[in-house]
């Protein structure tokens, strides 16, 4: 059955033409990223420094992991997960709770991520069995989840002497230690969706769910796996976030939603599902993570960061809409 599926059902995003589009997207993003760095260096030569490199790579850590989770949802046809930052915060709070209870490190990490996954399972139940639009579901659970966290925890302080805090401030091979999970997840996601049978099933469901169902793929199982998987990835981001901040608050995830969505769409992920490159997403995250530092060197206020990210998102969504209309016209 799997061989028949592989032979008869060709996923569009795995074709050579799509690979060429992804390569073009990566090159364009790299060009824009390099241009931003060049004009920042021309403005101030000290932009090229270890401190700047550290700031950019630290920015990439959480945004990058959340963007991978969001990309997982988008490429699978789940539109967007507007509650993924709540998954992150659930994991962050539980990381501190389990640490205070004396859990060992492996159990703490697994337990925190599974708690986030349980939240994703709840989302999937509403989407799959109650057949509610994913945007409505995740928007509602995002607000409701944040409210529950506010009621239950209000806030949590991270012990500055704990391994959690050390993880958030340490370096490994000249990169922040927290940068490596994001890099490894990017590589893993690339190979998973490009080469694994299960990954191709997600692409098939995102690209054409009716054809995927006709080929024997369970749409319900794929939808559940999508939202649970995204929440688990959000849980990984939560552990990183706990290492970055001395105090965890329920509204702390608000800042990340816009750059995460902007990174996914800018990387060429189609909001209609079925196409996207996680390597392009890595470059997109790097570019967007450079903007806050560049603004500081240009002497601009941080409010410009939100404006620029929003403007980029509008352009990226417009390009995606044009691409969808063009594809339907063929």
N, C-alpha and C positions, 0 to 999 in steps of 0.2 A: 504493500500500500504506500509506504513512504517513498519507494523508488518511483512508483507511478505518479505520485504527487510531485516529486522533484522533476520528472520528465515532462509532465503535462502542464504543470502550473508554473510559469515563469514569472517570478516577482519582478516588476518593472524596475525597482530600485537596485536590482542586482545586475542589470544588463550593462553592457559596455558603455552605452550612451549615457546612462545614469552615472556610471563611474566617472566619465569624462566631465559631466556637469559638477559632480562633487569635487573633482580636482580643480576645476575652474573656480568654484566657490572658495576653496581653500586658498588658492593663489590670490584671488581678489582680496580676501580677508587679510592674508599676510601682507599684501601691498598696502592696504589701508592702515594696518597696525604699524608697519615700518614707517609709513608716512607720518603717523602721529608721533612716533618716537623721534623721528628726524626733526620735525618742527619744534618739538619740546626741547631737544638738544640745542637747536639753533637759538631758541629763546633763552635757555640757561644750560650752560655746558655741564653743570653738576647734576643734570638729570640722569646721566649715565653713572650711577653710583651703586654701591652695595645696598644702601638704604632704600633706594628706589626699586631695585630688583626685589628686595625683601617685601616691600609694600605691595608690589604688583602680584607676586606669587602668593602672598597671604590672602589678597583679595580673591584670587582664583580658587582657593581651597573650598570654601563653602558654596560659592556661586557655581563652581564647576560641578560639584557632586549633585547639587539640587538640579542643575541643568540636565545632567545625565538622566536623573529620575523623570524630569519633565519630558525630555526627549523620548524616553521609553513610552510614556503615555501617548504623545503626539504621533510617533511613528506607528503605533499600534491602532490608531484610529479612535483613541479615547478623547480627542480634542485637546483639553487641558485639564490638569489637576490643580485647582486653585487652593487646595488644602495641603499641598506638599510641605509648606513651611510649618504647619501644625504637626505633621509627622516628625519633622526635625526637632521641634520643641518638646514633643512627648519624649523622644529619645534623650534629649538634653536633660530634662528634669529627672527622668528615671536613672540616667547615668549618675547623677549626684545622689539620688535616693539610695541606689544600690551601693554606691561607694560608702555612704554613711552607715549602711547596714553591715558593712564589712565583707561584701562579696569579693571574690578574687577577680582579677582582671578579665580572663576569658569569659567567665559567667556573666560579669557585668556588661561586657560588650554585646554578647549574644542576647541577653535579657533585654537590654535597652532597644536593640534593633528589632527584636520580636514584638515589643510593645508598640513600636511604630507600625510594624506589619499588621498588627491586629486592627489598628485604625484604618489601614488600607483595605483590610478585609470587610470592615463595616461599610466603607464607601462602595466596594464592589457589590455587596448585597443589595444596596439601594439602586445601583445602576443596572445590575443584571436581572435580579428577580422582581424588583418593583418597576423596572424599565423607566427610570427617571433620567432625564438628560444629565450627562456627566458634569457639565458646567454648573447646572443648578445644584446637583448633589454636592460637589466639592466646594462650591461657594458657601452653601449652607453649613456643611460640616466644618469648613474652615472657621466660620464665625462661631459656631456652637462649640467646636473643640477649643478654640481660644478662650471662650467663656468658662468652660469647665476647668481648664488649666488655671485660670485666674481665681476661680472659687477654691480649688483644691490646694494649689501651691502658692499663689500670689507671686512669690519669687523664691529663688534658691541661690545661695552663695556657694561658689566653688572654692574649696580649700586651696589656697595658693601654694601649699606644700605638697599637694597631691600629685600623682602621676598624670592626672587629667590636665592640670595647669602646665606641667612640664611638657606634655605632649603638644600643647598649643603654642609653646614658645621655643621649642627646640628645633635644631636643624639636623638634616641628614644629607650628606653629600652636597652641601652648600645650598640645598633647598629646604624650606620649612618641612619638618617631618609630616605635618598635616597635608602637604601638597602631594605626597606620594600616593595616598589612597585615591585621590582624584585622578592622577595620571594612570594608575593601574586600572581603575574603573573604566576610564576612557578606552584603553587598549582592550579590556575585556568586553566592553559593549560593542566595539568595532568588530571583533572576531565573532562574537555571539550572533549578531544580526547578519553578518555577511556569510559566515561559513556553517553555522549550526542549523540542523533541521528545525529545531524548536524556534530559533530566532527567525527563520524564514517563515514560519507559521505566523508569527506576529506581523511581519511585513505583509503577508498575504491577506490577513484579516484587515489590516489598515488600508491596503490598496484597494481591495474589492471583497468585502465580507460575504457577499452572495456567492461569488465564485469559490471562495475559500470554504464556505459551508458545503457547497456541492462536491468539493474534493474530500470531504470527510473531516475537516477541521472543526472542532467544537468551539463555537463562538463564545459560549458561556465560560468555558475553561480559560480561553484566551483573555477575556475581559477581566475575570477574577485575577488571573496571573498578572495582568497589566497593572492594576491598581495596588495589589499587594506588593508587587515588585518595586513599583515607584515609591511606595511608603517605606519599604525596607532600605532602599537607597537613601531616602530622606532620613532614615534612622542613622545611617552612617554619617550623614552631614550633621546630625544632632550631636554625636560624640565629638566631632571636630569643633562644633560651635561651643560646646561646654568647655573645651580647652582654650578657646579664644577669649571668653568673657568671664570676668570675676563674678558677675551677677546675671542670672537667667530670669527674664521676665516673659510673660505670655504674649506680649505684643512685639517681641524682639524680631520676629520673622517678617514683619511688614516690609522692611527695607529690601529684602531679597527678592520679592516676587517680580517686580518690574525687570530688573536685570536678568533674572533667570529666564523669563519668557522672551525677552529681547534677544538673549543669547541663542535660544533654540530657533527662533524664527529667522534671525540673521544668518544662522548656519545653514539655512536652506531646508529645514524641516517643513514639510507641508502640513498645514493645519487640517487638511483633508485626510491625512494619514498615508502610510505606505512608502514614504521616501524621507531620507535624511542621512547625514554622515556624522558620526560621532568624532571623527578626526577634525572635520570642519567645525564642530561644536567646540572642541578644545581651543582652536584658534580664535573663534568668536568670543569665548570666555576670556581669553588672554587680552584681546583688544578692549573689551568692555571693562576689564579689571584695570587697564592702564589709564582709562579716562579720569578716574578720581585723582590719581597722583599727578597726571598732566595738568589738571585744573588748578591744583595747588601751586605748581610751578608757574602757571600763567597768572596767578594772583586772583583767580575767579572764585566766587563763593560756591559752596557745595550744592546750592539749589540748582546750579547749571547742570549738574550731573543728572538729575532727574529729567530735566528738559531734554538733554541730549539723548538719553536712553529712550525716552518716549518718542522723540523724533525719529530715531533709528528704527524703533518698533513699527511706526507708521509706514516708513519706507519699505521695511522688510515684509510686512503683511501685504502691502500693495503689490509688491513683486510676486509674492506667493499667489495672490488672487489672480493676477495676470497670467501666471503660469498655469493655474487650474483652468481658467477660461480658454486659454490657448490649447491645452490638452484635450478639452471636451470638444473643441472645434475641429479636431483632426478626424 
